[in-house]
Amino acid sequence: MKEDFDVDDEIGFEPAVSATGTDPAPKPEKPARSGRRRTRGFGRRLAASTVLASALIGTGAAYAAFAASSGASSTASGAEDIATGRQLYETSCITCHGANLQGVSGRGPTILGVGSASVYFQVSTGRMPAVGQGADTQRKEAKFDEVQTEQLAAYVQSVGGGPELPAGSLRDPNIAAGGSLYRLNCASCHGTTGGGAPLSAGKVVPSLVGASDKQMYAAMITGPESMPIFSNNQITPDEKRQIIAYVQTLKASADPGGAGIDRIGPVSEAIVIWVGGVGALMVAILWIGAKSQ
């Protein structure tokens, strides 16, 4: 009988059918992973997911706690300010402006949409609450202090909305640009030195001598009484700050010409002084002549 031989060695590959005519022995299958190894891999993935989830939850909790502690005071303070402002409004403003800021016929206009900026200007300058109705409401001592004024403004803003004063400094150091802008947009009414001037129908352009930064900015964006509203398209926020810086610097600096007459200029001041001096001299001469007779 012919000896068996290794077909793989002679042919060089494993034939589909063996040389003896029978099917070759099937290849042994790879053993499947044991249940223990699968359990171990699942456990590692579960542990990693648990660590990641714990880290995310911990980070979120820490952030939430920090945000709550840092912002809770400001939110509560805002709500408290609005509540206090409502009490002030119901005590001093509701008679003329109505329970819902809608105004009362024959007493006061609506203040819906005027914004906190308008309220701040009117109240901080003492124009409101008004003692009566007239052609012009003059500046007087304010009834409310700074904190109460801002609380009242916060309440009106929360109900009716409108222009708000920006946060931060209201002065821009570019005084030269502020001077040009002031002379172009403001000097025609307020005067070259902010002294104010009379208008028709019993109205008066107020002096800027006692005006604060916030009051001037509020006036520019709300246009109280006869003053026009200067939108950001007409005068940008930076330009408004430049105007304020110029006016405040002008008020704080001394007149380089000495004791001038509202800084109207050396030639104009000299003419006024000369006319006044000659007039006083003529009065003295006439008085002496009358006494000598």
Secondary structure, DSSP 4 states (H G I P E B T S, - for coil): -PPP--HHHHHSS--SS-TTSSPPPPPPPPPPPPHHHHHHHHHHHHHHHHHHHHHHHHHHHHHHHHHHHHHHHHHHHHHHHHHHHHHHHHHHTHHHH-TTS--BTTTB---TT-HHHHHHHHHHTT-SS-SS--S-------SS-HHHHHHHHHHHHHHH----PPSS----S-HHHHHHHHHHHTHHHH-TTS--EE-STT-EEPPSTT--HHHHHHHHHH--TTPPP--TTTS-HHHHHHHHHHHHHHHHSPPTTSS-STT--HHHHHHHHHHHHHHHHHHHHHHHHHHH-
